[in-house]
Amino acid sequence: RQQGRANSTTRSLAYERLRRAIQKSIEAGALEPGHSLPSERDLAKLLSLSRVTVRKAIAGLVDEGVLTQRHGAGTFVAARIVKSFSKLTSFTDDLRARGLKPRSVFFEKSIGEVTPDEAMALNLSPGAKVIRLHRLRYAGDEPLAIERTTIPQDLVADPDMVEDSLYEALDKTHGRPTRALQRLRAIAFDADQAKLLGLPLGSPGLFIERRAFLASGRVVEFTRSFYRGDAYDFVAELQSDT
Ligand code: 16G
């Protein structure tokens, strides 16, 4: 028993050391955001550590949001995106500003009749036609968000005008929105969302609802975004009332 206790103490120290070493490499820029780590087995071999030690160190960093794991793809250095909560930007703008490559996979790009909810959000009459987009949004190969957008059809006549970015399509038609109202709420991803984003069931997410207005005052988009909680920081400058 004595022997067992000694071993487990040594192991817990080794795991702490490895955890700190990985953290330091990230801070020093030797391990860059988005880069993958060697497999558990390779790391154990490389560092002459047990797989239990490696697994524990990695699990701790995943819990802290320093590393992320995607099923079947491995472990990555988490790339947190810092986004202003008071600037009206697009997903594409946010990623390009950080040197990342925005990409979308569309599940839906269609024209249909407005639902009561959408009509209220977009100030449309019942029966009006809308364009619907349902997209999984990536930075390179990493999925970051799921978005469902509804736009009045008369503003972007053809859904195929949205190749990847909605705001770039608006640049070519009525211009981008100049104002927006936005609500943010914490959620846990459901099974379908977690699967799309390659995250464990119940992972935290940020639900963000946006109604954006053109300079004319018309509502141009009603979007429900589901951003990965482990990938985004929202920041804002605050001012006191006095
Ligand atoms: C952002 C917006 C979303 C907008 C999209 C347009 C948030 C929370 N949501 O994701 O409302 O529709 O950008 O981006 O910021 P796009 O021009 O790349 O399609």
Residues whose N, C-alpha, C, O or C-beta is under 5 A from the ligand:
A	BS01	16G	T89 S90 F91 T92 D164 S165 L166 Y167 E168 I208 R210 T223 S225
